[in-house]
């Protein structure tokens, strides 16, 4: 288990933080020890030649694999009732009303929201999002997946994904059997001490090792697509991203496959959160360079472009395609057809009928009806982009 190696890998990251970075031409995909030192390079994230080279190579490599396609997705928040006390989240159980309205969707309300998003906005890929609600555990999740699958099949097909608390391997097997395509979970931070401070109490999420092992349970359960990530800004972002890459490399080595989705959330202060200001905030340039560097590290892992970011940043994250791109976004249960208020965090809502045209004007092709295998094209390192030009 990765958790058994955690301390050793923390020591490795400390060593890598003092290791001189290699030349971009010498870096091999999925070798985290070669990419991580760049995060501590003096030139990294400063907008100079190094960043320009990383961003250009990332866009060209992604374009060669995905032909500028951005895979459109929309979240459906099922509940804002949560047992957790995460200090950075508006849904935290201790928040007594600041910017949040507590509710959970009924099955019929879920279907109403889904039909609206499919028929009025053109969506075919829906992500179920849950808080740690004691009345919405795996039984309810399976029922919701099956319900959405039936709705999508009536409208020509589509995919259902999941963002939820850590589950058991047997739970993930049940969700796969129910028709779930993917499951994403952000580790939040790999800094165990910071993690404990930010997640007080005695709940499942406060168990750092249990959360760290979630991806292995997903893969063991046969989950087709698995999403990893950190919430950049909770702790030293350089160490978090280095740990993330080493974790991905571990999964690939031990399970024969790893993550196909990369969470890219950057800390966005929520109205009712206790943790509002962070000394670990990434600049826009540092953020874009870090995601682009990860694209070079793992070209077939699709960044999940979040409407936490403004439109221009979303477009930059999507350069070359090969990403999940959120169009329409309400973080309130019932925030679409039911017009319910509240939020988990402040976000934009880029309306699909309007912003799909804007994506095209940026040279990106929004794809509403896509398949799971579209996230995993064949990739040969010897056919990679070298020096900004495609080698075929």
C-alpha positions as CSV (number, residue, x, y, z in Angstrom):
1,X,0.0,0.0,0.0
2,X,1.1,3.5,-0.8
3,X,0.4,4.5,2.9
4,X,3.0,2.0,4.0
5,X,5.6,3.9,2.0
6,X,4.4,7.3,2.9
7,X,7.2,8.3,5.2
8,X,9.9,7.1,2.8
9,X,8.2,9.0,-0.1
10,X,8.1,12.2,2.0
11,X,11.8,11.8,2.5
12,X,12.3,11.3,-1.2
13,X,10.4,14.5,-1.9
14,X,12.6,16.4,0.5
15,X,15.6,15.1,-1.4
16,X,14.1,15.9,-4.8
17,X,13.4,19.5,-3.6
18,X,17.2,19.9,-3.5
19,X,18.0,18.1,-6.7
20,X,19.0,20.1,-9.8
21,X,16.3,19.9,-12.5
22,X,17.1,18.1,-15.7
23,X,16.7,19.4,-19.2
24,X,13.1,19.1,-20.5
25,X,14.3,16.9,-23.5
26,X,15.7,14.3,-21.1
27,X,12.5,13.8,-19.0
28,X,10.7,10.5,-19.3
29,X,6.9,10.2,-18.9
30,X,5.7,8.7,-15.6
31,X,9.1,9.1,-13.9
32,X,8.2,11.4,-11.1
33,X,11.7,11.8,-9.8
34,X,12.7,13.5,-13.0
35,X,9.8,16.0,-13.0
36,X,9.5,16.9,-9.4
37,X,12.8,18.9,-9.1
38,X,11.4,21.4,-11.7
39,X,8.8,22.5,-9.2
40,X,11.6,24.0,-7.0
41,X,13.5,25.5,-10.0
42,X,14.0,29.3,-9.5
43,X,12.6,29.9,-13.0
44,X,9.5,27.7,-12.5
45,X,6.2,29.6,-12.4
46,X,7.9,33.0,-13.2
47,X,6.6,33.3,-16.8
48,X,10.0,33.1,-18.4
49,X,11.6,30.7,-20.9
50,X,11.1,27.6,-18.8
51,X,7.4,28.2,-18.3
52,X,6.9,29.1,-22.0
53,X,8.7,25.8,-23.0
54,X,6.6,23.7,-20.6
55,X,3.3,25.3,-21.7
56,X,4.1,25.0,-25.4
57,X,5.1,21.4,-25.1
58,X,2.1,20.6,-23.0
59,X,-0.3,22.1,-25.5
60,X,1.4,20.5,-28.5
61,X,1.5,17.1,-26.9
62,X,-2.1,17.3,-25.8
63,X,-3.2,18.4,-29.3
64,X,-1.3,15.5,-30.9
65,X,-3.2,13.1,-28.7
66,X,-6.6,14.7,-28.4
67,X,-6.9,17.0,-31.4
68,X,-8.0,20.0,-29.3
69,X,-11.1,18.1,-28.0
70,X,-12.4,19.2,-24.6
71,X,-14.8,16.7,-23.0
72,X,-17.8,18.5,-21.5
73,X,-19.1,17.5,-18.1
74,X,-21.6,19.0,-15.6
75,X,-21.9,18.3,-11.9
76,X,-25.1,17.5,-10.1
77,X,-24.8,18.2,-6.3
78,X,-27.0,15.7,-4.4
79,X,-26.7,17.1,-0.9
80,X,-25.3,20.0,1.1
81,X,-25.8,18.1,4.4
82,X,-22.4,17.0,5.7
83,X,-20.9,15.4,8.8
84,X,-17.4,16.7,8.1
85,X,-15.8,19.8,9.6
86,X,-13.3,20.7,6.8
87,X,-12.2,24.2,7.7
88,X,-12.0,25.3,4.0
89,X,-15.5,24.2,3.0
90,X,-18.9,26.0,3.1
91,X,-20.7,22.6,3.6
92,X,-18.8,21.9,6.8
93,X,-21.1,20.7,9.5
94,X,-20.3,23.6,11.8
95,X,-21.4,26.2,9.3
96,X,-24.8,27.5,10.6
97,X,-26.0,29.2,7.5
98,X,-23.4,31.4,5.9
99,X,-24.0,31.1,2.2
100,X,-25.3,27.5,2.5
101,X,-28.8,26.1,2.3
102,X,-29.0,22.5,3.7
103,X,-30.9,20.1,1.5
104,X,-30.7,16.8,-0.2
105,X,-32.3,16.0,-3.6
106,X,-35.0,13.3,-3.9
107,X,-34.7,10.8,-6.7
108,X,-37.4,12.6,-8.6
109,X,-35.6,15.9,-8.2
110,X,-32.4,14.3,-9.4
111,X,-34.2,13.1,-12.6
112,X,-35.7,16.6,-13.1
113,X,-32.3,18.2,-12.9
114,X,-30.8,15.7,-15.2
115,X,-33.5,16.0,-17.8
116,X,-33.2,19.8,-17.8
117,X,-29.4,19.6,-18.3
118,X,-29.7,17.0,-21.1
119,X,-32.6,18.6,-23.0
120,X,-32.0,22.3,-22.4
121,X,-28.2,22.4,-22.2
122,X,-27.1,19.4,-24.3
123,X,-25.2,17.6,-21.6
124,X,-24.5,13.8,-21.9
125,X,-21.9,13.3,-19.2
126,X,-23.2,13.9,-15.6
127,X,-21.2,13.8,-12.4
128,X,-22.9,13.0,-9.1
129,X,-21.4,15.0,-6.3
130,X,-22.0,14.1,-2.6
131,X,-21.1,15.6,0.8
132,X,-20.7,13.1,3.7
133,X,-24.4,12.9,4.3
134,X,-25.4,10.0,6.6
135,X,-28.5,9.4,4.5
136,X,-26.7,9.2,1.2
137,X,-24.3,6.3,1.4
138,X,-23.5,3.7,-1.2
139,X,-27.1,2.3,-1.4
140,X,-28.4,5.7,-2.4
141,X,-25.4,6.3,-4.7
142,X,-26.1,3.1,-6.6
143,X,-29.7,4.0,-7.0
144,X,-28.8,7.4,-8.3
145,X,-26.3,6.0,-10.8
146,X,-28.9,3.5,-12.1
147,X,-31.5,6.3,-12.3
148,X,-29.2,8.6,-14.3
149,X,-28.2,5.7,-16.6
150,X,-31.9,5.1,-17.5
151,X,-32.5,8.8,-18.1
152,X,-29.4,9.0,-20.4
153,X,-30.4,5.9,-22.3
154,X,-33.7,7.5,-23.1
155,X,-31.8,10.4,-24.6
156,X,-29.3,8.5,-26.6
157,X,-26.8,7.4,-24.0
158,X,-24.1,9.1,-21.9
159,X,-21.8,8.6,-18.9
160,X,-22.2,8.9,-15.1
161,X,-19.3,9.8,-12.8
162,X,-18.9,10.2,-9.1
163,X,-17.3,12.6,-6.6
164,X,-17.9,11.3,-3.1
165,X,-16.3,10.3,0.2
166,X,-13.8,7.4,0.4
167,X,-15.6,4.1,0.1
168,X,-14.8,0.4,0.6
169,X,-13.6,-1.7,-2.3
170,X,-16.9,-3.6,-2.2
171,X,-18.8,-0.3,-2.4
172,X,-16.9,0.6,-5.5
173,X,-17.7,-2.8,-7.0
174,X,-21.4,-2.2,-6.5
175,X,-21.1,1.2,-8.1
176,X,-19.3,-0.3,-11.2
177,X,-22.1,-2.9,-11.4
178,X,-24.7,-0.1,-11.3
179,X,-23.1,1.5,-14.3
180,X,-20.6,4.1,-12.9
181,X,-17.9,5.1,-15.4
182,X,-15.5,6.9,-13.1
183,X,-14.8,8.0,-9.5
184,X,-12.7,11.0,-8.5
185,X,-11.4,11.9,-5.1
186,X,-9.0,14.6,-4.2
187,X,-6.4,13.8,-1.5
188,X,-6.7,17.5,-0.5
189,X,-3.1,17.6,0.8
190,X,-0.3,15.0,1.3
191,X,1.0,16.9,4.3
192,X,-0.3,14.7,7.2
193,X,0.1,17.3,9.8
194,X,-1.7,20.0,7.8
195,X,-4.4,17.4,6.9
196,X,-5.1,16.8,10.6
197,X,-5.4,20.5,11.3
198,X,-7.8,21.1,8.4
199,X,-10.0,18.1,9.1
200,X,-10.8,18.1,12.8
201,X,-13.0,15.4,14.5
202,X,-13.3,11.7,14.3
203,X,-14.9,10.8,11.0
204,X,-13.9,8.6,8.0
205,X,-12.3,11.6,6.3
206,X,-10.1,12.4,9.2
207,X,-8.4,9.1,8.7
208,X,-5.4,10.2,6.5
209,X,-4.2,6.7,5.7
210,X,-7.7,5.5,4.8
211,X,-8.1,8.3,2.3
212,X,-4.6,7.8,0.9
213,X,-5.5,4.2,0.1
214,X,-8.8,5.0,-1.7
215,X,-7.3,4.9,-5.2
216,X,-6.0,1.4,-4.6
217,X,-9.5,0.3,-3.6
218,X,-11.0,1.9,-6.7
219,X,-8.6,0.1,-9.0
220,X,-9.0,-3.2,-7.2
221,X,-12.7,-2.9,-7.7
222,X,-12.3,-2.5,-11.4
223,X,-13.2,1.1,-11.7
224,X,-12.8,2.0,-15.4
225,X,-11.6,5.6,-14.8
226,X,-10.0,6.9,-11.6
227,X,-9.4,10.6,-10.7
228,X,-6.7,11.8,-8.3
229,X,-5.7,15.3,-7.2
230,X,-4.9,17.8,-4.5
231,X,-6.6,21.1,-3.4
232,X,-3.7,23.4,-4.2
233,X,-3.2,26.0,-1.5
234,X,-4.0,24.0,1.6
235,X,-0.3,23.2,2.2
236,X,3.1,23.6,0.4
237,X,1.9,23.1,-3.2
238,X,5.3,22.0,-4.5
239,X,5.4,19.1,-2.1
240,X,1.8,18.2,-2.7
241,X,2.3,18.0,-6.5
242,X,5.5,16.1,-6.1
243,X,3.8,13.6,-3.8
244,X,0.9,13.3,-6.2
245,X,3.2,12.4,-9.1
246,X,5.0,9.8,-7.0
247,X,1.6,8.4,-5.9
248,X,0.5,8.1,-9.6
249,X,3.8,6.4,-10.5
250,X,3.3,3.9,-7.6
251,X,-0.3,3.1,-8.8
252,X,0.9,2.5,-12.4
253,X,3.7,0.3,-11.2
254,X,1.6,-1.8,-8.8
255,X,-1.7,-2.0,-10.6
256,X,-0.6,-1.8,-14.3
257,X,-2.7,1.3,-14.7
258,X,-3.2,4.5,-12.8
259,X,-5.2,7.7,-12.8
260,X,-6.9,8.9,-16.0
261,X,-8.3,12.1,-14.5
262,X,-6.4,14.8,-12.7
263,X,-8.2,17.1,-10.3
264,X,-7.0,20.7,-10.6
265,X,-8.9,22.6,-7.8
266,X,-7.2,25.7,-6.5
267,X,-8.2,26.9,-3.1
268,X,-11.2,29.3,-3.5
269,X,-12.2,30.8,-0.1
270,X,-15.8,29.7,0.6
271,X,-18.3,32.1,2.3
272,X,-18.7,30.0,5.5
273,X,-15.2,28.6,5.7
274,X,-13.0,29.1,8.7
275,X,-9.8,28.8,6.6
276,X,-9.9,31.9,4.4
277,X,-6.4,33.0,3.8
278,X,-3.5,30.7,2.9
279,X,0.3,31.3,2.9
280,X,0.5,28.5,0.2
281,X,-1.5,30.2,-2.5
282,X,-0.3,29.6,-6.0
283,X,-0.1,32.4,-8.5
284,X,-1.9,32.1,-11.8
285,X,1.4,31.4,-13.5
286,X,2.6,28.8,-11.0
287,X,-0.7,27.1,-11.3
288,X,-0.7,26.9,-15.1
289,X,2.9,25.8,-15.2
290,X,2.3,23.1,-12.7
291,X,-0.7,21.6,-14.6
292,X,1.2,21.8,-17.8
293,X,4.2,20.0,-16.2
294,X,1.9,17.3,-15.1
295,X,0.6,17.0,-18.7
296,X,4.2,16.2,-19.8
297,X,4.6,13.8,-16.9
298,X,1.3,11.9,-17.7
299,X,0.0,12.9,-21.1
300,X,-3.1,10.7,-21.0
301,X,-4.3,11.9,-17.7
302,X,-7.1,14.4,-18.3
303,X,-7.1,17.6,-16.2
304,X,-10.5,18.4,-14.7
305,X,-11.0,22.1,-15.6
306,X,-13.0,23.6,-12.7
307,X,-15.2,26.7,-12.7
308,X,-13.5,27.7,-9.5
309,X,-11.3,29.5,-12.1
310,X,-12.2,32.4,-14.3
311,X,-12.8,31.7,-18.0
312,X,-9.4,32.7,-19.2
313,X,-7.7,30.3,-16.8
314,X,-10.0,27.5,-17.8
315,X,-9.2,28.0,-21.4
316,X,-5.4,28.0,-20.7
317,X,-5.8,24.8,-18.6
318,X,-7.5,23.2,-21.6
319,X,-5.0,24.1,-24.3
320,X,-4.5,21.2,-26.6
321,X,-7.6,19.4,-25.4
322,X,-7.6,16.1,-23.5
323,X,-9.4,17.6,-20.5
324,X,-12.7,17.4,-18.7
325,X,-14.3,20.9,-19.1
326,X,-17.1,22.0,-16.9
327,X,-19.9,23.9,-18.6
328,X,-22.8,25.0,-16.4
329,X,-22.0,24.6,-12.7
330,X,-24.1,24.9,-9.6
331,X,-22.7,23.7,-6.4
332,X,-26.1,23.8,-4.7
333,X,-28.4,20.8,-4.7
334,X,-31.2,21.7,-7.1
335,X,-29.4,24.7,-8.5
336,X,-30.4,24.2,-12.1
337,X,-34.1,23.6,-13.0
338,X,-35.2,23.9,-9.3
339,X,-33.4,27.2,-9.0
340,X,-32.2,26.5,-5.4
341,X,-29.6,28.8,-3.8
342,X,-26.5,28.3,-1.7
343,X,-23.1,27.0,-2.7
344,X,-20.1,24.9,-1.6
345,X,-17.7,27.5,-3.0
346,X,-17.9,30.5,-5.3
347,X,-17.8,29.4,-8.9
348,X,-18.7,30.5,-12.4
349,X,-21.4,28.9,-14.4
350,X,-20.4,28.9,-18.1
351,X,-23.7,28.2,-19.8
352,X,-23.2,25.5,-22.4
353,X,-25.1,26.9,-25.3
354,X,-23.1,30.2,-25.1
355,X,-19.7,29.1,-23.9
356,X,-19.4,26.1,-26.3
357,X,-19.1,28.7,-29.1
358,X,-16.5,30.6,-27.1
359,X,-14.5,27.4,-26.7
360,X,-14.5,26.9,-30.5
361,X,-13.3,30.5,-30.9
362,X,-10.4,29.6,-28.7
363,X,-9.5,26.7,-31.0
364,X,-11.0,24.0,-28.7
365,X,-13.7,21.6,-29.8
366,X,-16.3,20.9,-27.1
367,X,-17.4,17.3,-27.1
368,X,-20.7,16.6,-25.3
369,X,-21.2,13.0,-26.3
370,X,-18.0,11.1,-25.5
371,X,-16.9,7.7,-24.3
372,X,-14.7,6.6,-21.5
373,X,-12.1,5.3,-23.8
374,X,-11.7,8.8,-25.3
375,X,-9.7,9.7,-22.1
376,X,-7.1,7.0,-22.8
377,X,-5.7,7.3,-26.3
378,X,-2.7,5.2,-27.3
379,X,0.5,7.0,-26.4
380,X,4.1,6.1,-27.3
381,X,6.9,8.1,-25.7
382,X,8.8,7.9,-28.9
383,X,6.0,9.7,-30.7
384,X,5.9,12.5,-28.2
385,X,6.3,16.2,-28.9
386,X,9.9,17.2,-28.9
387,X,11.1,20.8,-29.0
388,X,7.6,22.0,-29.7
389,X,7.2,19.9,-32.9
390,X,5.3,16.6,-33.2
391,X,7.3,13.5,-33.9
392,X,5.3,10.8,-35.7
